[in-house]
Amino acid sequence: MSVHSEIKKITTETLRKMKFDKEKITMLTAYDFTTAKMVDAGGVDSILIGDSAANVMAGHETTLPITLDQMIYHTQCVVRGVERALVVADLPFGTYQSNPEKALDSAVRMMKEGGAHAIKIEGGKEIEESIRKIVNAGIPVCGHLGLTPQSIYQFGTYKVRAKEDAEAEKLISDCKLLEELGCFAVVLEKIPAALAKKASESISIPTIGIGAGQDCDGQVLVYHDMVGMNQGFSPKFLRRYLDLYTEITGAVSQYVRDVKSADFPDDKESY
């Protein structure tokens, strides 16, 4: 039996069963083949091609500028490096909010051209018809509530969402709606831990938190933040597992010194 045939792929059904079995779900972002290969080999359950690529890959201040074509490209790269994890891709700003037909077209392109296993979109009641159309076409949808970065200019801030009763009630209502519409999971971003716990207990589909406490059914972090490649971003919810910025800049500096001093390449490194 080949090694590949022994690998059990994670599906949306796997995630549902993990919630039922009370096994925590792990998700990390990736935007390229090499990173995806490492993240997948590390055993993560799901890989998210987040529109955060606009920030960490392209240097934009917000997630808004990234295009569907660019997201499809990043997704293609990631899919080639994955053997086990469920690959979920964000539909970027402007590709699904205006009408359900456009939303379905965007989702179909992401699945057909990008090779994603599922898509993620931000919002609740406001995008109900878009979600319904995509799900009815047989495309798995992951919801995203709480702080929704594509709406940053509406919020005006990246602070914690749903602290007030009205917004908290709407979040619970939207969670239930997403489940009814057929979403397989929902990301809860930057909301009070107690509210995330209540939301997680109110629906049978998994919740995946980022800055939403430990009672969500899973957790997601941006890979570049988790491995310490980003030095300027230090939210309270982030745990850094490496300091790659220091490691990599140190290695580059050493390489520069070795070349300048004619230490590299030496005889063993020459033909």
C-alpha positions as YAML, in Angstrom:
chain: A
units: angstrom
residues:
- id: 1
  name: MET
  ca: [0.00, 0.00, 0.00]
- id: 2
  name: SER
  ca: [1.38, 3.43, -0.91]
- id: 3
  name: VAL
  ca: [1.91, 6.12, 1.70]
- id: 4
  name: HIS
  ca: [-0.62, 8.35, -0.08]
- id: 5
  name: SER
  ca: [-3.42, 5.79, 0.19]
- id: 6
  name: GLU
  ca: [-2.93, 5.65, 3.97]
- id: 7
  name: ILE
  ca: [-3.53, 9.36, 4.45]
- id: 8
  name: LYS
  ca: [-7.08, 10.01, 5.62]
- id: 9
  name: LYS
  ca: [-8.29, 13.26, 4.14]
- id: 10
  name: ILE
  ca: [-10.17, 15.70, 6.36]
- id: 11
  name: THR
  ca: [-13.64, 16.60, 5.07]
- id: 12
  name: THR
  ca: [-16.43, 18.89, 6.24]
- id: 13
  name: GLU
  ca: [-18.05, 15.79, 7.73]
- id: 14
  name: THR
  ca: [-14.83, 15.08, 9.68]
- id: 15
  name: LEU
  ca: [-15.10, 18.52, 11.29]
- id: 16
  name: ARG
  ca: [-18.72, 17.95, 12.26]
- id: 17
  name: LYS
  ca: [-17.79, 14.62, 13.84]
- id: 18
  name: MET
  ca: [-14.90, 16.29, 15.71]
- id: 19
  name: LYS
  ca: [-17.35, 18.73, 17.29]
- id: 20
  name: PHE
  ca: [-19.66, 15.86, 18.23]
- id: 21
  name: ASP
  ca: [-16.71, 13.94, 19.73]
- id: 22
  name: LYS
  ca: [-15.47, 17.11, 21.48]
- id: 23
  name: GLU
  ca: [-12.14, 16.96, 19.64]
- id: 24
  name: LYS
  ca: [-10.72, 20.44, 19.01]
- id: 25
  name: ILE
  ca: [-10.26, 21.52, 15.38]
- id: 26
  name: THR
  ca: [-7.01, 23.16, 14.23]
- id: 27
  name: MET
  ca: [-6.80, 25.63, 11.34]
- id: 28
  name: LEU
  ca: [-3.93, 27.75, 10.03]
- id: 29
  name: THR
  ca: [-3.58, 29.97, 6.99]
- id: 30
  name: ALA
  ca: [-1.27, 29.30, 4.06]
- id: 31
  name: TYR
  ca: [-0.86, 31.14, 0.78]
- id: 32
  name: ASP
  ca: [1.80, 29.18, -1.13]
- id: 33
  name: PHE
  ca: [2.89, 25.62, -1.98]
- id: 34
  name: THR
  ca: [5.92, 25.37, 0.35]
- id: 35
  name: THR
  ca: [4.11, 26.71, 3.41]
- id: 36
  name: ALA
  ca: [1.04, 24.56, 2.73]
- id: 37
  name: LYS
  ca: [3.26, 21.46, 2.54]
- id: 38
  name: MET
  ca: [4.78, 22.23, 5.95]
- id: 39
  name: VAL
  ca: [1.47, 23.15, 7.61]
- id: 40
  name: ASP
  ca: [-0.17, 20.00, 6.24]
- id: 41
  name: ALA
  ca: [2.75, 17.82, 7.37]
- id: 42
  name: GLY
  ca: [2.44, 19.37, 10.83]
- id: 43
  name: GLY
  ca: [-1.00, 17.78, 11.15]
- id: 44
  name: VAL
  ca: [-3.34, 20.75, 10.98]
- id: 45
  name: ASP
  ca: [-6.97, 19.80, 10.24]
- id: 46
  name: SER
  ca: [-7.81, 22.66, 7.89]
- id: 47
  name: ILE
  ca: [-5.86, 25.21, 5.88]
- id: 48
  name: LEU
  ca: [-7.42, 28.60, 5.18]
- id: 49
  name: ILE
  ca: [-6.33, 30.66, 2.21]
- id: 50
  name: GLY
  ca: [-7.39, 33.86, 3.90]
- id: 51
  name: ASP
  ca: [-7.86, 37.20, 2.21]
- id: 52
  name: SER
  ca: [-5.26, 38.15, 4.84]
- id: 53
  name: ALA
  ca: [-2.95, 37.39, 1.88]
- id: 54
  name: ALA
  ca: [-3.64, 41.02, 1.03]
- id: 55
  name: ASN
  ca: [-1.81, 41.99, 4.23]
- id: 56
  name: VAL
  ca: [0.95, 39.43, 4.72]
- id: 57
  name: MET
  ca: [1.74, 38.61, 1.08]
- id: 58
  name: ALA
  ca: [0.99, 41.89, -0.71]
- id: 59
  name: GLY
  ca: [1.56, 44.50, 2.02]
- id: 60
  name: HIS
  ca: [-1.87, 46.13, 1.89]
- id: 61
  name: GLU
  ca: [-3.27, 47.83, 4.98]
- id: 62
  name: THR
  ca: [-6.64, 46.04, 4.74]
- id: 63
  name: THR
  ca: [-7.97, 42.87, 3.10]
- id: 64
  name: LEU
  ca: [-10.10, 44.83, 0.64]
- id: 65
  name: PRO
  ca: [-7.74, 45.23, -2.37]
- id: 66
  name: ILE
  ca: [-7.13, 41.52, -3.10]
- id: 67
  name: THR
  ca: [-8.95, 40.24, -6.20]
- id: 68
  name: LEU
  ca: [-10.69, 36.94, -6.92]
- id: 69
  name: ASP
  ca: [-8.04, 36.12, -9.54]
- id: 70
  name: GLN
  ca: [-5.30, 36.64, -6.95]
- id: 71
  name: MET
  ca: [-7.13, 34.51, -4.37]
- id: 72
  name: ILE
  ca: [-7.58, 31.75, -6.96]
- id: 73
  name: TYR
  ca: [-3.83, 31.86, -7.68]
- id: 74
  name: HIS
  ca: [-2.94, 31.52, -3.98]
- id: 75
  name: THR
  ca: [-5.45, 28.68, -3.62]
- id: 76
  name: GLN
  ca: [-3.98, 26.80, -6.59]
- id: 77
  name: CYS
  ca: [-0.54, 27.05, -4.98]
- id: 78
  name: VAL
  ca: [-1.78, 25.76, -1.61]
- id: 79
  name: VAL
  ca: [-3.82, 22.87, -3.01]
- id: 80
  name: ARG
  ca: [-0.71, 21.45, -4.73]
- id: 81
  name: GLY
  ca: [1.02, 21.16, -1.35]
- id: 82
  name: VAL
  ca: [-1.80, 19.53, 0.62]
- id: 83
  name: GLU
  ca: [-2.41, 15.81, 1.09]
- id: 84
  name: ARG
  ca: [-4.60, 15.69, 4.21]
- id: 85
  name: ALA
  ca: [-6.06, 19.00, 5.39]
- id: 86
  name: LEU
  ca: [-9.41, 20.48, 4.34]
- id: 87
  name: VAL
  ca: [-8.64, 23.50, 2.12]
- id: 88
  name: VAL
  ca: [-10.96, 26.48, 2.66]
- id: 89
  name: ALA
  ca: [-10.59, 29.65, 0.57]
- id: 90
  name: ASP
  ca: [-11.93, 33.13, 1.28]
- id: 91
  name: LEU
  ca: [-14.05, 34.86, -1.32]
- id: 92
  name: PRO
  ca: [-12.65, 38.41, -1.32]
- id: 93
  name: PHE
  ca: [-14.50, 41.67, -0.81]
- id: 94
  name: GLY
  ca: [-16.88, 42.57, -3.64]
- id: 95
  name: THR
  ca: [-17.24, 39.07, -5.08]
- id: 96
  name: TYR
  ca: [-20.40, 37.97, -3.26]
- id: 97
  name: GLN
  ca: [-22.11, 40.86, -1.45]
- id: 98
  name: SER
  ca: [-23.89, 42.53, -4.38]
- id: 99
  name: ASN
  ca: [-26.07, 39.68, -5.64]
- id: 100
  name: PRO
  ca: [-26.47, 35.90, -5.26]
- id: 101
  name: GLU
  ca: [-25.67, 35.16, -8.93]
- id: 102
  name: LYS
  ca: [-22.30, 36.90, -8.68]
- id: 103
  name: ALA
  ca: [-21.65, 35.10, -5.38]
- id: 104
  name: LEU
  ca: [-22.30, 31.72, -6.99]
- id: 105
  name: ASP
  ca: [-20.09, 32.58, -9.99]
- id: 106
  name: SER
  ca: [-17.26, 33.55, -7.61]
- id: 107
  name: ALA
  ca: [-17.65, 30.37, -5.56]
- id: 108
  name: VAL
  ca: [-17.74, 28.17, -8.67]
- id: 109
  name: ARG
  ca: [-14.53, 29.77, -9.97]
- id: 110
  name: MET
  ca: [-12.82, 29.24, -6.61]
- id: 111
  name: MET
  ca: [-13.74, 25.54, -6.66]
- id: 112
  name: LYS
  ca: [-13.11, 24.85, -10.38]
- id: 113
  name: GLU
  ca: [-10.04, 27.00, -10.99]
- id: 114
  name: GLY
  ca: [-8.64, 27.26, -7.48]
- id: 115
  name: GLY
  ca: [-9.28, 23.66, -6.45]
- id: 116
  name: ALA
  ca: [-10.58, 24.64, -3.02]
- id: 117
  name: HIS
  ca: [-12.57, 22.10, -1.00]
- id: 118
  name: ALA
  ca: [-14.81, 24.83, 0.47]
- id: 119
  name: ILE
  ca: [-15.23, 28.60, 0.55]
- id: 120
  name: LYS
  ca: [-15.56, 31.12, 3.41]
- id: 121
  name: ILE
  ca: [-17.58, 34.33, 3.33]
- id: 122
  name: GLU
  ca: [-18.22, 37.06, 5.89]
- id: 123
  name: GLY
  ca: [-21.64, 38.02, 7.23]
- id: 124
  name: GLY
  ca: [-25.00, 36.66, 8.36]
- id: 125
  name: LYS
  ca: [-28.53, 37.75, 7.52]
- id: 126
  name: GLU
  ca: [-27.22, 40.39, 5.07]
- id: 127
  name: ILE
  ca: [-25.85, 37.74, 2.69]
- id: 128
  name: GLU
  ca: [-28.47, 35.04, 3.31]
- id: 129
  name: GLU
  ca: [-29.47, 34.65, -0.34]
- id: 130
  name: SER
  ca: [-25.86, 34.40, -1.51]
- id: 131
  name: ILE
  ca: [-25.15, 31.63, 1.01]
- id: 132
  name: ARG
  ca: [-28.33, 29.81, 0.06]
- id: 133
  name: LYS
  ca: [-27.44, 29.88, -3.65]
- id: 134
  name: ILE
  ca: [-23.88, 28.67, -3.10]
- id: 135
  name: VAL
  ca: [-24.90, 25.85, -0.73]
- id: 136
  name: ASN
  ca: [-27.71, 24.78, -3.08]
- id: 137
  name: ALA
  ca: [-25.10, 24.41, -5.83]
- id: 138
  name: GLY
  ca: [-23.31, 21.82, -3.70]
- id: 139
  name: ILE
  ca: [-20.44, 24.05, -2.57]
- id: 140
  name: PRO
  ca: [-19.46, 23.80, 1.13]
- id: 141
  name: VAL
  ca: [-19.61, 27.18, 2.89]
- id: 142
  name: CYS
  ca: [-17.88, 28.29, 6.08]
- id: 143
  name: GLY
  ca: [-19.41, 31.40, 7.66]
- id: 144
  name: HIS
  ca: [-17.54, 34.21, 9.42]
- id: 145
  name: LEU
  ca: [-19.08, 36.40, 12.14]
- id: 146
  name: GLY
  ca: [-17.90, 38.87, 14.78]
- id: 147
  name: LEU
  ca: [-15.10, 41.09, 13.52]
- id: 148
  name: THR
  ca: [-15.38, 40.79, 9.75]
- id: 149
  name: PRO
  ca: [-12.29, 42.52, 8.29]
- id: 150
  name: GLN
  ca: [-13.92, 43.15, 4.90]
- id: 151
  name: SER
  ca: [-16.30, 45.53, 6.72]
- id: 152
  name: ILE
  ca: [-13.49, 47.44, 8.46]
- id: 153
  name: TYR
  ca: [-14.52, 50.81, 7.02]
- id: 154
  name: GLN
  ca: [-18.05, 50.28, 8.32]
- id: 155
  name: PHE
  ca: [-16.78, 49.33, 11.81]
- id: 156
  name: GLY
  ca: [-13.96, 51.88, 11.76]
- id: 157
  name: THR
  ca: [-11.94, 49.77, 14.19]
- id: 158
  name: TYR
  ca: [-10.46, 46.30, 14.74]
- id: 159
  name: LYS
  ca: [-11.67, 46.24, 18.36]
- id: 160
  name: VAL
  ca: [-13.66, 43.40, 19.92]
- id: 161
  name: ARG
  ca: [-17.14, 43.03, 18.44]
- id: 162
  name: ALA
  ca: [-20.53, 42.11, 19.99]
- id: 163
  name: LYS
  ca: [-19.93, 43.55, 23.45]
- id: 164
  name: GLU
  ca: [-23.35, 45.20, 23.41]
- id: 165
  name: ASP
  ca: [-26.53, 43.14, 23.84]
- id: 166
  name: ALA
  ca: [-28.06, 43.94, 20.44]
- id: 167
  name: GLU
  ca: [-24.98, 42.92, 18.49]
- id: 168
  name: ALA
  ca: [-24.51, 39.82, 20.67]
- id: 169
  name: GLU
  ca: [-28.11, 38.75, 20.04]
- id: 170
  name: LYS
  ca: [-27.68, 39.27, 16.30]
- id: 171
  name: LEU
  ca: [-24.52, 37.14, 16.34]
- id: 172
  name: ILE
  ca: [-26.33, 34.22, 17.98]
- id: 173
  name: SER
  ca: [-29.21, 34.65, 15.54]
- id: 174
  name: ASP
  ca: [-26.79, 34.73, 12.59]
- id: 175
  name: CYS
  ca: [-25.02, 31.59, 13.87]
- id: 176
  name: LYS
  ca: [-28.34, 29.73, 13.88]
- id: 177
  name: LEU
  ca: [-29.20, 31.10, 10.44]
- id: 178
  name: LEU
  ca: [-25.86, 29.95, 8.99]
- id: 179
  name: GLU
  ca: [-26.52, 26.47, 10.33]
- id: 180
  name: GLU
  ca: [-30.04, 26.48, 8.86]
- id: 181
  name: LEU
  ca: [-28.68, 27.58, 5.48]
- id: 182
  name: GLY
  ca: [-26.34, 24.59, 5.44]
- id: 183
  name: CYS
  ca: [-22.96, 26.09, 6.36]
- id: 184
  name: PHE
  ca: [-20.58, 23.41, 7.67]
- id: 185
  name: ALA
  ca: [-18.76, 25.69, 10.15]
- id: 186
  name: VAL
  ca: [-18.45, 29.31, 11.26]
- id: 187
  name: VAL
  ca: [-15.41, 31.39, 12.18]
- id: 188
  name: LEU
  ca: [-15.95, 33.65, 15.21]
- id: 189
  name: GLU
  ca: [-13.45, 36.51, 15.26]
- id: 190
  name: LYS
  ca: [-12.63, 38.80, 18.17]
- id: 191
  name: ILE
  ca: [-15.76, 38.46, 20.29]
- id: 192
  name: PRO
  ca: [-16.11, 38.00, 24.09]
- id: 193
  name: ALA
  ca: [-15.26, 34.44, 25.17]
- id: 194
  name: ALA
  ca: [-18.58, 34.03, 27.02]
- id: 195
  name: LEU
  ca: [-20.52, 34.92, 23.86]
- id: 196
  name: ALA
  ca: [-18.42, 32.53, 21.76]
- id: 197
  name: LYS
  ca: [-19.18, 29.76, 24.27]
- id: 198
  name: LYS
  ca: [-22.91, 30.51, 24.05]
- id: 199
  name: ALA
  ca: [-22.75, 30.58, 20.23]
- id: 200
  name: SER
  ca: [-20.84, 27.28, 20.10]
- id: 201
  name: GLU
  ca: [-23.40, 25.60, 22.33]
- id: 202
  name: SER
  ca: [-26.35, 26.97, 20.37]
- id: 203
  name: ILE
  ca: [-25.48, 25.28, 17.05]
- id: 204
  name: SER
  ca: [-24.46, 21.78, 15.97]
- id: 205
  name: ILE
  ca: [-21.91, 22.93, 13.37]
- id: 206
  name: PRO
  ca: [-18.32, 23.69, 14.51]
- id: 207
  name: THR
  ca: [-17.19, 27.16, 15.57]
- id: 208
  name: ILE
  ca: [-13.59, 28.12, 14.87]
- id: 209
  name: GLY
  ca: [-12.34, 30.99, 16.99]
- id: 210
  name: ILE
  ca: [-9.71, 33.67, 16.58]
- id: 211
  name: GLY
  ca: [-9.62, 35.90, 19.62]
- id: 212
  name: ALA
  ca: [-12.83, 34.26, 20.85]
- id: 213
  name: GLY
  ca: [-11.68, 32.17, 23.82]
- id: 214
  name: GLN
  ca: [-11.16, 28.47, 24.37]
- id: 215
  name: ASP
  ca: [-14.77, 27.28, 24.21]
- id: 216
  name: CYS
  ca: [-14.97, 27.40, 20.42]
- id: 217
  name: ASP
  ca: [-14.78, 24.00, 18.73]
- id: 218
  name: GLY
  ca: [-11.50, 24.96, 17.06]
- id: 219
  name: GLN
  ca: [-8.93, 27.70, 16.62]
- id: 220
  name: VAL
  ca: [-7.37, 29.51, 13.65]
- id: 221
  name: LEU
  ca: [-4.31, 31.73, 13.42]
- id: 222
  name: VAL
  ca: [-2.52, 33.43, 10.56]
- id: 223
  name: TYR
  ca: [0.62, 31.36, 9.85]
- id: 224
  name: HIS
  ca: [2.91, 34.39, 9.51]
- id: 225
  name: ASP
  ca: [1.79, 35.63, 12.93]
- id: 226
  name: MET
  ca: [2.05, 32.22, 14.61]
- id: 227
  name: VAL
  ca: [5.65, 31.63, 13.48]
- id: 228
  name: GLY
  ca: [6.74, 35.19, 14.26]
- id: 229
  name: MET
  ca: [7.40, 36.47, 10.74]
- id: 230
  name: ASN
  ca: [5.27, 39.54, 11.53]
- id: 231
  name: GLN
  ca: [6.83, 41.72, 14.21]
- id: 232
  name: GLY
  ca: [4.45, 44.67, 14.10]
- id: 233
  name: PHE
  ca: [1.27, 42.71, 14.83]
- id: 234
  name: SER
  ca: [0.77, 41.63, 18.45]
- id: 235
  name: PRO
  ca: [-2.91, 41.25, 19.36]
- id: 236
  name: LYS
  ca: [-3.80, 39.78, 22.74]
- id: 237
  name: PHE
  ca: [-5.07, 36.51, 21.17]
- id: 238
  name: LEU
  ca: [-1.82, 35.71, 19.34]
- id: 239
  name: ARG
  ca: [0.58, 33.09, 20.67]
- id: 240
  name: ARG
  ca: [3.90, 33.10, 18.81]
- id: 241
  name: TYR
  ca: [5.48, 29.65, 18.52]
- id: 242
  name: LEU
  ca: [8.67, 30.86, 16.78]
- id: 243
  name: ASP
  ca: [10.55, 34.09, 16.17]
- id: 244
  name: LEU
  ca: [11.28, 33.57, 12.49]
- id: 245
  name: TYR
  ca: [11.77, 37.26, 11.78]
- id: 246
  name: THR
  ca: [14.87, 37.30, 13.99]
- id: 247
  name: GLU
  ca: [16.03, 33.87, 12.76]
- id: 248
  name: ILE
  ca: [15.69, 34.74, 9.07]
- id: 249
  name: THR
  ca: [17.18, 38.24, 9.23]
- id: 250
  name: GLY
  ca: [20.06, 36.75, 11.25]
- id: 251
  name: ALA
  ca: [20.65, 34.05, 8.62]
- id: 252
  name: VAL
  ca: [20.55, 36.64, 5.81]
- id: 253
  name: SER
  ca: [23.05, 38.84, 7.67]
- id: 254
  name: GLN
  ca: [25.38, 35.85, 8.13]
- id: 255
  name: TYR
  ca: [25.10, 35.00, 4.41]
- id: 256
  name: VAL
  ca: [25.95, 38.61, 3.50]
- id: 257
  name: ARG
  ca: [29.01, 38.52, 5.79]
- id: 258
  name: ASP
  ca: [30.18, 35.16, 4.41]
- id: 259
  name: VAL
  ca: [29.94, 36.32, 0.78]
- id: 260
  name: LYS
  ca: [31.61, 39.69, 1.48]
- id: 261
  name: SER
  ca: [34.50, 37.99, 3.30]
- id: 262
  name: ALA
  ca: [34.89, 35.33, 0.56]
- id: 263
  name: ASP
  ca: [34.07, 32.62, 3.12]
- id: 264
  name: PHE
  ca: [31.19, 31.40, 0.93]
- id: 265
  name: PRO
  ca: [31.44, 29.38, -1.21]
- id: 266
  name: ASP
  ca: [34.40, 27.37, 0.08]
- id: 267
  name: ASP
  ca: [36.19, 24.48, -1.69]
- id: 268
  name: LYS
  ca: [33.59, 21.91, -0.61]
- id: 269
  name: GLU
  ca: [30.82, 24.10, -2.03]
- id: 270
  name: SER
  ca: [32.52, 24.54, -5.40]
- id: 271
  name: TYR
  ca: [32.64, 22.21, -8.44]
...
